[in-house]
Amino acid sequence: MLHPQSRALLRLIEERGVPPTHTLTPEDARKLYRDRRAFTQPSPPEVAHVRDIDADGVALRLYRPIGSPAAAALPALVYYHGGGWTIGDLDTHDTLCRELCNGADCAVISVDYRLAPEHPFPAAVDDSMAALGWVHGHAADLLVDPSRIAVGGDSAGGNLAAVVSIMARDAGKLPIAFQLLIYPATDARCGHPSHVANGEGYLLTKDSVRYYLGHYLGSGSSDRDWRASPLLQPNLANLPSAFVLTAGYDPLRDEGLEYAQRLSESGNRASLVCFERQIHGFILMGRVIDEANVAVQLCASQLKRALQS
């Protein structure tokens, strides 16, 4: 059953006549996504340090946790924001990055990769991989421990985190300690049953999914490219340990489940937790959905255990 707080949020969105994402231009959708923060997101917690960085053309934002020694080399999470590769930015995920930074007692480096449709696939993949390489290469300057760097993201960002984990494995020179995959998009073919069961009425709809993928992939056959659909990568062995979080009323639920299962069957350590009563995107909604705060705490604890051990 849908959580009452999520049901109330969906009812309020309907009553206020908030337009569905797929009816908006990308510019208007981005503005709506940014504006929604004030209503759904908690106040951003204080951290020890925040700095915006130009990583050879890719914008990053570095966070250090409250109470951390100023000169200590910390473990780090390279974080890719969600938003269907079309919306979202450093600011839309600022609160979540701060929460994960403090909760996991690690540095967080948020990545502002290029967005579609202005920059279609594989621009986001290229920027995500470039950012990871830049962080590794500048670890000393960032006061980051290069042997304890994790990747993570939500939705489209979870897709990018999964993809760069595979690419880093194949490159053989960018070790990743952990994957934090929050309701990741892993199969752009959209054929799993949850796309039908949860395709209407739960914020992220099948029309919105089609809208995002249309901007990102266009009309070609890119949905079968494993860099768009990491579930289609035939070799998922020798990948970093992973924590996969899904939501019960999410169109992406089943592909997240299958990706976690494939990771485990391929010999990796992978754990899955499904928040059965929740909708896609809920982890950003801690002001109005209590379980969002529990999900953030769970992600932070998994991250901390992986990076501090």
C-alpha positions in Angstrom: 0.0 0.0 0.0 1.1 3.5 -0.8 2.4 5.5 2.2 -0.2 8.0 3.4 2.4 10.9 3.2 3.2 10.0 -0.4 -0.5 9.7 -1.2 -1.1 13.1 0.3 1.7 14.6 -1.7 0.4 13.2 -5.0 -3.1 14.5 -4.1 -1.7 17.9 -3.5 0.2 17.9 -6.8 -3.0 17.1 -8.5 -5.1 19.7 -6.7 -2.6 22.4 -7.4 -2.6 21.5 -11.1 1.2 21.0 -11.3 1.8 20.1 -14.9 3.3 16.7 -15.7 6.9 16.8 -16.6 6.4 15.4 -20.1 4.1 18.4 -21.0 6.9 20.9 -20.3 9.9 22.1 -22.2 13.2 21.0 -20.7 13.8 24.6 -19.5 10.4 24.8 -17.7 10.9 21.3 -16.3 14.2 22.3 -14.9 12.7 25.3 -13.2 9.8 23.3 -11.7 12.3 20.8 -10.3 14.4 23.5 -8.7 11.3 25.3 -7.3 9.9 22.1 -5.8 12.9 21.9 -3.4 11.5 24.6 -1.0 8.4 22.5 -0.5 9.6 18.9 -0.3 13.3 19.0 0.8 14.6 19.5 4.4 16.7 22.5 5.2 20.3 21.9 4.1 22.4 20.9 7.1 25.7 22.7 7.8 28.9 21.0 6.7 32.5 21.9 7.4 33.3 23.1 3.9 31.7 23.6 0.5 33.6 24.6 -2.7 32.7 24.7 -6.4 35.4 23.4 -8.7 36.0 23.5 -12.5 37.3 20.0 -13.4 38.5 20.7 -16.9 35.1 22.0 -18.0 32.9 19.8 -15.7 31.5 21.6 -12.7 31.9 19.9 -9.4 30.9 20.7 -5.8 33.0 19.5 -3.0 31.6 18.9 0.5 33.5 18.0 3.7 31.6 16.7 6.7 31.0 18.7 9.9 33.7 18.1 12.5 36.3 16.7 10.0 40.0 17.6 10.5 40.9 20.3 8.0 43.9 18.6 6.6 42.8 14.9 6.7 42.5 12.9 3.5 38.9 11.6 3.6 37.2 8.8 1.8 34.9 10.3 -0.8 31.6 9.7 -2.7 31.5 11.0 -6.3 27.7 11.7 -6.7 25.7 11.9 -9.9 22.3 13.7 -9.5 19.0 12.3 -10.9 16.6 14.0 -13.3 16.3 11.8 -16.3 19.6 13.1 -17.8 17.5 16.2 -18.6 16.8 18.1 -15.4 18.6 18.5 -12.1 21.9 20.2 -11.1 24.2 20.8 -8.2 21.6 22.8 -6.3 18.7 20.3 -6.6 20.8 17.7 -4.8 22.7 20.0 -2.5 20.7 19.0 0.6 21.1 15.2 -0.1 24.8 15.6 -0.7 25.2 17.4 2.6 23.2 14.8 4.4 25.3 11.9 2.9 28.5 13.9 3.6 27.7 14.2 7.3 26.0 10.9 7.7 28.8 8.9 6.1 31.6 11.1 7.5 33.1 11.4 4.0 33.8 14.0 1.4 31.2 14.2 -1.3 31.9 15.5 -4.9 28.7 16.3 -6.8 29.0 16.2 -10.6 27.2 18.7 -12.9 27.3 16.6 -16.1 25.9 18.0 -19.3 22.1 17.6 -19.8 20.0 16.4 -22.7 18.5 17.3 -25.2 21.2 19.9 -25.7 23.9 17.3 -25.0 22.4 13.8 -25.7 23.9 10.4 -24.9 26.7 9.7 -24.3 27.7 13.2 -23.1 26.5 12.5 -19.5 28.5 9.3 -19.5 31.6 11.0 -20.8 31.3 13.8 -18.2 30.7 11.3 -15.4 33.8 9.3 -16.3 35.9 12.4 -16.8 34.9 13.7 -13.4 35.8 10.4 -11.7 39.2 10.5 -13.4 39.7 14.1 -12.5 38.9 13.4 -8.8 41.4 10.4 -8.8 44.0 12.5 -10.4 43.6 15.5 -8.0 42.9 13.4 -4.9 45.9 15.0 -3.0 44.7 18.6 -3.8 41.1 17.6 -2.8 42.3 16.0 0.4 40.7 12.7 -0.7 42.0 9.2 -0.2 42.2 7.8 -3.8 41.9 4.2 -2.5 38.5 4.9 -0.9 36.4 6.6 -3.5 32.8 5.5 -4.0 30.3 6.4 -6.8 26.6 7.0 -6.3 23.5 8.5 -7.7 19.8 8.5 -7.9 17.7 7.5 -10.9 19.6 8.7 -14.0 22.5 9.4 -11.6 22.3 5.8 -10.4 22.5 4.7 -14.0 25.6 6.8 -14.5 27.2 5.5 -11.3 26.6 1.9 -12.4 28.0 2.7 -15.9 31.2 4.4 -14.6 31.8 1.4 -12.3 31.9 -0.9 -15.3 34.0 1.5 -17.3 36.4 2.0 -14.4 36.8 -1.8 -14.1 37.6 -2.1 -17.8 40.0 0.8 -17.7 41.9 -0.9 -14.9 43.2 2.3 -13.3 40.4 4.0 -11.5 39.6 1.8 -8.4 36.1 2.3 -7.0 35.4 1.2 -3.4 31.6 1.1 -3.5 28.4 1.8 -5.5 25.4 3.6 -4.0 22.6 3.1 -6.5 19.3 4.8 -5.5 16.4 3.6 -7.7 18.8 3.3 -10.6 17.7 3.3 -14.3 19.3 0.2 -15.6 17.3 -0.8 -18.7 16.2 1.8 -21.2 14.0 -0.6 -23.0 11.4 -0.1 -20.3 10.1 -3.7 -20.5 9.9 -4.7 -16.9 6.4 -5.2 -15.3 6.8 -2.3 -12.9 6.7 0.1 -15.9 3.1 -1.0 -16.5 2.1 -1.5 -12.8 3.5 1.8 -11.7 3.3 3.8 -15.0 0.5 6.1 -14.0 -0.4 8.0 -10.9 2.9 7.9 -9.0 4.8 11.0 -10.1 7.2 9.4 -12.5 4.9 8.1 -15.2 5.5 6.0 -18.4 5.1 9.3 -20.3 7.7 11.0 -18.2 10.1 8.1 -18.7 9.5 8.3 -22.4 10.1 12.0 -22.3 13.4 11.7 -20.5 14.7 8.8 -22.7 13.6 10.6 -25.8 15.7 13.6 -24.9 18.7 11.5 -23.8 18.8 8.8 -26.4 16.8 10.2 -29.3 15.1 7.8 -31.7 18.1 5.6 -32.4 19.0 2.1 -31.0 21.0 3.5 -28.0 18.6 1.8 -25.5 20.5 -1.4 -26.2 23.9 0.2 -25.6 25.0 -1.0 -22.2 26.2 2.5 -21.4 22.5 3.5 -21.4 21.3 0.1 -20.1 23.9 -1.4 -17.8 21.7 -4.3 -17.2 22.6 -5.4 -20.8 26.3 -5.5 -20.1 27.1 -9.2 -20.4 29.9 -9.1 -17.9 29.1 -7.7 -14.4 31.8 -9.6 -12.6 34.5 -8.0 -10.5 32.6 -4.8 -9.7 32.6 -2.8 -6.5 30.3 -3.8 -3.7 26.9 -2.2 -4.1 23.9 -1.0 -2.1 20.7 -0.7 -4.3 17.7 1.1 -3.0 14.3 0.9 -4.8 10.7 2.1 -4.2 7.7 -0.1 -4.5 5.6 2.3 -6.5 8.3 3.2 -9.0 8.4 2.3 -12.7 12.1 1.5 -12.2 11.6 -0.9 -9.3 12.0 -4.1 -11.2 15.1 -3.1 -13.2 16.7 -2.0 -10.0 15.9 -5.4 -8.4 17.2 -7.3 -11.5 20.4 -5.3 -11.5 21.1 -6.1 -7.9 20.4 -9.7 -8.6 22.7 -9.7 -11.6 25.5 -8.1 -9.5 25.1 -10.8 -6.8 24.9 -13.7 -9.3 28.1 -12.3 -10.9 30.0 -12.8 -7.7 29.8 -9.2 -6.3 28.6 -8.2 -2.8 25.3 -6.4 -3.4 22.4 -5.6 -1.1 19.0 -4.5 -2.0 16.4 -2.7 0.1 13.0 -1.7 -1.3 10.9 0.9 0.4 7.6 -0.8 -0.6 5.3 2.1 0.1 7.3 4.8 -1.7 7.4 6.6 -5.0 10.3 7.4 -7.4 12.2 10.4 -6.2 11.1 10.1 -2.5 14.6 10.3 -1.0 14.7 14.1 -1.8 11.4 14.7 0.0 12.3 14.5 3.6 10.3 17.6 4.5 7.0 15.8 3.7 7.9 12.1 3.7 9.4 10.7 6.9 10.7 7.5 5.2 12.9 9.7 3.0 15.0 10.6 6.0 15.2 6.9 7.0 16.4 6.1 3.5 19.1 8.8 3.6 20.3 7.5 6.9 20.4 3.9 5.5 22.4 5.0 2.5 24.8 7.0 4.6 25.3 4.0 7.0 26.0 1.7 4.1 28.4 4.2 2.6 30.2 4.7 5.9 30.6 1.0 6.5 32.1 0.5 3.1 34.5 3.4 3.2 35.5 3.5 6.8 36.4 -0.2 7.1 
